[in-house]
Each structure stands twice: as C-alpha cells, then as structure tokens.
C-alpha cells in the first residue's frame, strides 16, 4: 500500500503562483511513476503532469511552459510548481502514484482557487 498526502493548495490571484507537494509513504519502494491530475465536478479527471523515477516528464498541453513537476526521491515527495495561474486552472488537484505492478494510488486532493 502507498499513502499520498497533498498540500499547498489555496487561493491565488490570476497570474500568481502556487507549489503543490505530495508526500508518499508506505510501500514507496514499489513506486514507479508519480504525477498530478485535476478534476472539475462533472468532468473526467485529467492528467496535469507526470514524472518517472528517472526524471522523465510529460505535461498536458494546457500547462506546458507554466507548470513544472519535480521529484525528490530521497524524501519520497513530488512537487508541482504552478506559475502564471489562470482561472481555468482552479479545481481540485490529486496526487497519483503508480507502482511497478501498475496499481494506481491517489491522494485525497487539494483545492486550488484562482481569482480573476
């Protein structure tokens, strides 16, 4: 089992920045890919950014150039630096981890609010 706890959400003005953190615990040795997803009520959960254990990254087109995902393997933490935030970025962000067997784990989410 892997437990994920997000932090760093909050209220920010459009154009501002936030950094989300996700701390992993439990069977962390099995984690391969970690990432961030977001979901607005009534819509499907969508990928924001993912990072492999080796540091390869992938981003949604909507956040490229504004968001940066990073990973501290020593502290089992993944970060999402969000710059130039837009009102359409406002929603709940979820941390995700995938283990070597392909099992997905999710955090409970952290709310990001962007005022225009």
C-alpha positions in Angstrom: 0.0 0.0 0.0 1.0 3.6 -0.7 -0.4 6.6 1.1 -0.2 10.0 -0.6 -0.8 13.3 1.2 -1.1 16.5 -0.8 -0.5 20.1 0.5 0.0 23.5 -0.9 -3.4 24.3 -2.4 -5.1 27.6 -1.7 -6.3 30.9 -3.1 -4.2 32.9 -5.5 -4.8 35.7 -7.9 -4.7 35.1 -11.7 -1.1 35.3 -12.8 0.2 34.2 -9.4 2.0 31.0 -8.3 1.5 28.0 -6.1 3.5 25.0 -5.3 1.8 21.7 -4.5 3.5 19.0 -2.6 2.7 15.3 -2.3 4.4 13.1 0.3 4.4 9.4 -0.2 4.6 6.7 2.5 4.2 3.0 2.8 5.5 0.7 0.1 7.3 3.5 -1.6 10.0 1.2 -3.0 7.4 0.0 -5.5 6.5 3.4 -6.9 7.5 4.0 -10.5 5.6 7.0 -11.9 4.2 9.9 -9.8 2.0 12.7 -11.1 -0.7 15.2 -10.7 -4.2 15.1 -12.0 -7.1 17.5 -11.7 -10.8 17.2 -11.8 -13.6 19.6 -12.0 -17.1 18.4 -10.9 -18.9 16.8 -13.7 -15.8 16.3 -15.8 -13.3 13.5 -16.1 -10.1 13.6 -14.1 -7.3 14.8 -16.4 -3.6 14.5 -16.4 -1.7 17.6 -15.5 1.9 16.3 -15.3 3.8 13.0 -14.6 7.3 12.2 -13.8 9.1 8.8 -13.8 11.7 7.7 -11.3 14.4 8.6 -13.8 13.1 12.1 -14.1 11.3 11.9 -17.5 8.3 14.2 -17.6 5.1 14.7 -19.5 2.7 17.6 -19.3 -0.8 18.4 -20.5 -0.7 20.9 -23.4 -2.7 23.4 -21.3 0.0 23.7 -18.6 3.2 23.4 -20.7 5.5 26.3 -20.0 3.7 27.3 -16.9 3.8 24.2 -14.6 6.8 22.2 -13.6 6.8 18.8 -11.9 9.7 17.6 -9.9 10.5 14.7 -7.6 12.7 14.3 -4.5 13.3 10.6 -4.4 15.2 10.8 -1.2 12.2 12.3 0.6 9.5 10.5 -1.4 7.9 13.7 -2.4 6.7 15.1 -5.7 6.1 18.8 -6.4 4.1 20.8 -8.9 5.2 24.4 -9.3 2.4 26.3 -10.9 3.1 29.7 -12.4 1.0 32.2 -14.4 -2.1 30.6 -13.0 -5.4 31.2 -14.8 -9.0 31.0 -13.6 -9.4 27.8 -15.6 -6.7 26.1 -13.5 -8.9 26.4 -10.5 -10.1 22.9 -9.3 -9.1 20.0 -7.1 -5.6 18.6 -7.8 -4.9 15.0 -7.0 -1.5 13.3 -6.5 -1.1 9.9 -8.2 1.5 7.1 -7.8 1.8 4.0 -9.9 3.7 1.0 -8.7 5.7 -1.5 -10.7 2.7 -3.7 -10.9 0.6 -1.0 -12.5 -1.6 -0.3 -9.4 -2.7 3.3 -9.0 -2.8 5.1 -5.7 -4.5 8.5 -5.1 -4.3 11.3 -2.6 -7.5 13.0 -1.3 -6.9 16.1 -3.3 -6.0 19.7 -2.6 -8.1 22.7 -3.8 -6.6 25.4 -5.9 -8.7 28.6 -6.3 -7.7 31.3 -8.8 -9.4 34.7 -8.6 -9.7 36.8 -11.7 
